[in-house]
Amino acid sequence: MQQINVGIIGFGTVGSGTVEALIKNREIISNRAGTEVVIRKIADLDTESDRGITVDRGLLTTSSMDVIEDPKINIVVELIGGMEPAREYILEAMERGKHVVTANKALLAEHGHEIYQATERCGVSLAFEASVGGGIPIVRALRCGLSANHIQTIMGILNGTSNYILTRMTQEGHPYTKVVQDAVDLGLAEDPPTLDVDGTDAAHKLAILISIAFGSPASFKEIYREGISSLTPDDIRFAGDFGYSVKLLAICRNLGDRLEARVHPAMIPGDHILANVNEAYNAIYLEGDFVGPNLYYGLGAGRRPTASAVVSDIIDLARHIRLGANGIMPPLAHFRPPDKGILIQPMEELTSEYYFRFSALDRPGVLSKIAGILADQQISISSVIQKGREAGGSVPVVMLTHEALESNVRKAVSLIDQLDVVMDKIVMIRVENR
């Protein structure tokens, strides 16, 4: 039986999980790959810390180039994350004719075009199942299982940390700052969890999914992103009064000549399947023109789920190497990419329904002033809830609108914020009813 040699760069959380899976499940991996898959080298700056795994110390090295330069290694697995030196290592491995597996979502989202071109130039394969959704096989679903479809919609909860925070705020009514600290204390979030809660992590993942679905690298910088730090338990409770749940959503819609692509908190109907995705779980809802609606659900991060995805890529590459294949398929699974690339609609042109919350002085004519500003911006109100008076004489007012243009909503919010009868900055959340 031919032996496939693997070199791993990065022996941290995911790296150690990958090594554990390759050792513990060696028999089933070999049976499914049709060949023996062997760890030949593991590179990490720290080779002394206990990872809870028994590893031959002869496999360990502090030099990543020991992995890249080893002529017997067939597959290089990059698990250090970040931009540099990860980008350099991946490109160098490809130049030496090695196939690459990576979980590096940020690198692919921001420098994917360069890396995808390198795979074509070097005649090697790039696999990145673990870059989106942890153990959820969403990348393979788009590259293979749904390849007969024009993808119409991608809508997902792609960040487990923010979903955990919103779940706790919803179920227990705790403020954002307390739940974030709890998540950090439990090891569920970085300190601070900036990239998770500001929408960047989800936007990285959305850029990768869009790139596969439409065959051309999506511009991460053009994807609108907004975080959850300004949300309060009051907003979540008021959303519930209207029959909605609040989630941090990554959304893409195919508009024909261009795409909607955005990440932000959104209110979704309480009976929507994504409304019941809680804690640190991820879910991706897709619609294809032939397959219709699909849902993919599971743990979106963590040592074992992510390692599961990494090893699935190693098995897939090992099968093809065994059969004598070189490049398996283009990274984005399109042999003839679209000529025009991907055009993303400016956020100001979005049409959506909206939720507003503001605190206004309890005086006659206040609501009519606000309604007048909304009317001037062609925004019509569908529902209003006025709560009891707060300290200081202000009254919290929440409302939902019919569909309106984002640019008009932003202008109306700016004008309302300038009214001397409005006490606090207005809160706006987009509503997803489609």
Order of alpha helices (4+ residues) and beta strands (2+ residues): beta-alpha-alpha-beta-beta-alpha-beta-alpha-beta-alpha-beta-beta-alpha-alpha-alpha-alpha-beta-alpha-beta-beta-beta-beta-alpha-beta-alpha-beta-beta-beta-alpha-beta
